Amino acid sequence: MNRNALLGLSLTVVLSTVSLTAACGKDDASPGGGASTPLIGVDYPRSDTDFWNSYIKYVPQSAKELGVELKTTNSQNDIATLISNVQTFQSQGVKGVVMAPQDTAAIAPTLQQLATKKIPVVTIDTRPDSGKVFMVVRADNRAYGTNACQFLGTKLGGKGKVVMLQGGLDSINGRDRTEAFNECMKKDYPGITVFGEATDWKGDVAATKLQTRLTSDPDVKGIYMESSFALSGTLQILRQRGLQVPPTDPRHVFIVSNDGIPEELKDIKDGTIDATVSQPADLFAKYGLYYVKAAIEGKTFQPGPTDHGSTIIRVRDGVLEDQLAAPLVTLDGAAIGGRPTVKFDDKSLWGNNA
């Protein structure tokens, strides 16, 4: 072979090698192509509450920190839309899915479909009634109901009437909070009458039912809102009835909310509500993505304490749940019924850093 032919062959080999290397690099960096930057589908359950809007804000921040790429959808509290969104994720080649199904029974067939295709799922805030997921990231929702019961039971001295504005009972969160609140009241405060009002997590429904209840029972002295979706309507009704008065006023209606949004913390400071449970919107975003990335990388977890101050429990075969801290927040941070609380202005609360 002459010198020119040899040089030509060498150049061809070098160019081929460069092309192959470039092609491999491009594939690794493409969406879902590399283990270091997996493509993850995140479905936002709704965007009509301050809590979920905060979660939506935290997700891309956490994705950047964890080094993952996102495809996002919003199912707007509709299970059919969620199922359709998951189909879209699959067509886009996602390697894992994070979701927060509000109807925790109807999502089972979709979970089975994803499992068949070996696409790991992490649910945040809610836990499916059946089916397997890699991890559930939520807090102890029964503790929410129990803490609210202890707070109102203590403030009312074990007597009187309270309204519980329930969430959707097709959701395990609504059922957990409702059942725990009722059980605690029956056991510890039998002198308190509880009026349970189903609202399906809808603020207008909650306002209408509260208005009706206060008309028939104007001596109600406590309200437990299972989510901040009912906050504005509740305060408006109390204001219209002349009941939005300081806790020192005998007419004051004690209110416990649930979420820990900035507005609730401000209302506690102002004396318009008395307590809330701080659900960690920031940590829901962070650990939802953390666990689905871990699943893609083949990592596994076991029940027990975590390195971030929570505990993983085994709910049933094939389902682990990381129960993040969700403290009861009050004006002074004093213990209620022997249970610790956190002061409203504590900087550890995500609502004070939003």
HUVEN-V178901 format. One record per residue. SS is DSSP state (H for helix, E for strand, - for the rest). BURIAL is + if it has 24 or more other C-alpha atoms within 12 Angstrom, else -. Layout:
# HUVEN-V178901
ss=[SS & SS]
burial=[BURIAL & BURIAL]
This chain:
# HUVEN-V178901
ss=[- & - & H & H & H & H & H & H & H & H & H & H & H & H & H & H & H & H & H & H & H & H & H & H & H & H & H & H & H & - & - & - & - & - & H & H & H & - & E & E & E & E & E & E & - & - & - & - & - & H & H & H & H & H & H & H & H & H & H & H & H & H & H & H & H & H & - & - & E & E & E & E & E & E & - & - & - & - & H & H & H & H & H & H & H & H & H & H & H & H & H & - & - & - & - & E & E & E & E & - & - & - & - & - & - & - & - & H & H & H & H & H & H & H & H & H & - & - & - & E & E & E & E & E & - & - & - & - & - & - & - & - & - & - & E & E & E & E & - & - & H & H & H & H & H & H & H & H & H & H & H & H & H & H & H & - & - & - & - & E & E & E & E & E & E & E & - & - & - & - & - & H & H & H & H & H & H & H & H & H & H & H & H & H & H & H & H & H & - & - & - & E & E & E & E & E & E & E & - & - & - & - & H & H & H & H & H & H & H & H & H & H & H & H & H & H & - & - & - & - & - & E & E & E & E & - & - & H & H & H & H & H & H & H & H & H & H & H & H & H & - & - & - & - & - & - & - & - & - & - & - & - & - & E & E & E & E & E & E & - & - & H & H & H & H & H & H & H & H & H & - & - & - & - & E & E & E & E & - & - & H & H & H & H & H & H & H & H & H & H & H & H & H & H & H & H & - & - & - & - & - & - & - & E & E & - & - & - & - & - & E & E & E & E & E & E & - & - & E & E & E & E & E & - & - & - & - & E & E & E & - & - & - & - & - & E & - & - & E & - & - & E & E & - & - & - & - & - & - & H & H & H & - & -]
burial=[- & - & - & - & - & - & - & - & - & - & - & - & - & - & - & - & - & - & - & - & - & - & - & - & - & - & - & - & - & - & + & + & + & + & + & - & + & + & + & + & + & + & + & + & + & + & - & - & + & + & + & + & + & + & + & + & - & + & + & + & - & + & + & - & - & + & + & + & + & + & + & + & + & + & + & + & + & + & + & - & + & + & + & - & + & + & + & - & + & + & - & - & + & + & + & + & + & + & + & + & + & + & + & + & - & + & + & - & - & + & + & - & - & + & - & - & - & - & + & + & + & + & + & + & + & + & + & + & + & - & + & + & + & + & + & + & + & + & + & + & + & + & + & + & + & + & + & + & + & + & + & + & + & + & + & + & - & + & - & + & + & + & + & + & + & + & + & + & + & + & + & + & + & + & + & + & + & + & + & + & + & + & + & + & + & - & - & - & + & - & - & + & + & + & + & + & + & + & + & + & + & + & + & - & - & + & + & - & + & + & + & - & + & + & - & - & - & - & - & + & + & + & + & + & + & + & + & + & + & + & + & + & + & + & + & - & + & + & - & - & - & - & + & + & + & - & + & - & - & - & - & + & + & + & + & + & + & + & + & + & + & + & + & + & + & + & + & + & + & - & + & + & + & + & + & + & + & + & + & + & + & + & + & + & + & + & + & + & + & + & + & + & + & + & + & + & - & - & - & - & + & - & - & - & - & - & - & - & - & - & + & + & + & - & + & - & - & - & + & + & + & + & + & + & + & + & + & + & + & + & + & - & - & - & - & + & - & - & - & - & + & + & + & + & + & + & - & - & + & + & + & - & - & -]
